[in-house]
Amino acid sequence: MYAVIRTGGKQYRVTKDDIIAIEKLDGKAGDKVKFDEVLMLGEAGKEPKIGAPVLKGASVTAEVLEQGRADKISVIKFKRRKNYHRNKGHRQHETVLKITGISAKAAAKKAAPKAEASEDAAEE
């Protein structure tokens, strides 16, 4: 089973036990992270489920392996014949994750408190 998730303004296709590097998230090594913005779920030999824009109830869980920085990139500005050139480097902060699970349905426990709250308001 695979999923397409959205985080940090980008989309990632992930499967269980994948290791991905994404934009920096809060958390330390060993923390659990849950992604609720699942855009698509698919399995081999079956039609994929596509959200509009996200699939309700689907989630992907991951474990933070490390917080670090990506490889250095050079940013070069140059104007010919003007004796102008600037050279800068940049290292983006990133979080390395290991995908631990993909769930097509989330637990329905979150819907129950809303129903109780509306019943309490109706009694008043």
VENLINLIN-V945328 format. One record per residue. N is the residue number from 1. SS is DSSP state (a for helix, b for strand, c for the rest). D_FIRST is the distance of its C-alpha to the first C-alpha in Angstrom with 1 decimal. Layout:
N_SS_D_FIRST ; N_SS_D_FIRST
This chain:
1_c_0.0 ; 2_b_3.8 ; 3_b_7.0 ; 4_b_10.6 ; 5_b_13.1 ; 6_b_16.9 ; 7_b_19.3 ; 8_c_22.7 ; 9_c_23.1 ; 10_b_20.3 ; 11_b_16.7 ; 12_b_14.0 ; 13_b_10.6 ; 14_b_8.8 ; 15_b_6.3 ; 16_c_7.6 ; 17_c_11.2 ; 18_c_11.7 ; 19_b_15.3 ; 20_b_16.4 ; 21_b_19.9 ; 22_b_20.5 ; 23_b_23.7 ; 24_c_25.6 ; 25_c_24.6 ; 26_c_27.0 ; 27_c_26.5 ; 28_c_27.4 ; 29_c_25.6 ; 30_c_23.8 ; 31_c_23.3 ; 32_b_20.2 ; 33_b_18.9 ; 34_b_17.0 ; 35_b_15.9 ; 36_c_16.4 ; 37_c_16.5 ; 38_b_13.0 ; 39_b_13.7 ; 40_b_10.7 ; 41_b_7.3 ; 42_b_5.7 ; 43_c_4.5 ; 44_c_7.0 ; 45_c_10.3 ; 46_c_10.0 ; 47_c_11.6 ; 48_c_9.8 ; 49_b_11.3 ; 50_b_13.7 ; 51_c_15.9 ; 52_c_19.6 ; 53_c_19.5 ; 54_c_17.0 ; 55_c_15.0 ; 56_c_17.2 ; 57_c_15.9 ; 58_c_12.5 ; 59_b_12.6 ; 60_b_11.3 ; 61_b_13.6 ; 62_b_15.0 ; 63_b_18.1 ; 64_b_20.9 ; 65_b_21.9 ; 66_b_24.9 ; 67_b_26.8 ; 68_b_28.5 ; 69_b_29.6 ; 70_c_28.4 ; 71_c_30.6 ; 72_c_33.9 ; 73_b_34.3 ; 74_b_37.8 ; 75_b_39.1 ; 76_b_42.2 ; 77_b_44.7 ; 78_b_47.5 ; 79_b_50.2 ; 80_c_52.3 ; 81_c_56.1 ; 82_c_56.0 ; 83_c_55.7 ; 84_b_52.5 ; 85_b_49.4 ; 86_b_47.1 ; 87_b_44.4 ; 88_b_42.0 ; 89_b_38.9 ; 90_b_35.9 ; 91_c_33.1 ; 92_c_30.3 ; 93_b_29.2 ; 94_b_25.5 ; 95_b_23.2 ; 96_b_20.9 ; 97_b_17.8 ; 98_b_15.3 ; 99_b_12.0 ; 100_b_12.2 ; 101_b_9.7 ; 102_b_7.7 ; 103_b_9.6 ; 104_c_9.9 ; 105_c_13.5 ; 106_c_16.1 ; 107_c_19.1 ; 108_c_22.0 ; 109_a_24.5 ; 110_a_25.1 ; 111_a_26.4 ; 112_a_29.0 ; 113_a_31.2 ; 114_a_31.6 ; 115_a_32.9 ; 116_a_35.3 ; 117_a_36.5 ; 118_a_37.3 ; 119_a_39.1 ; 120_a_41.2 ; 121_a_42.2 ; 122_a_43.2 ; 123_a_45.5 ; 124_c_47.4
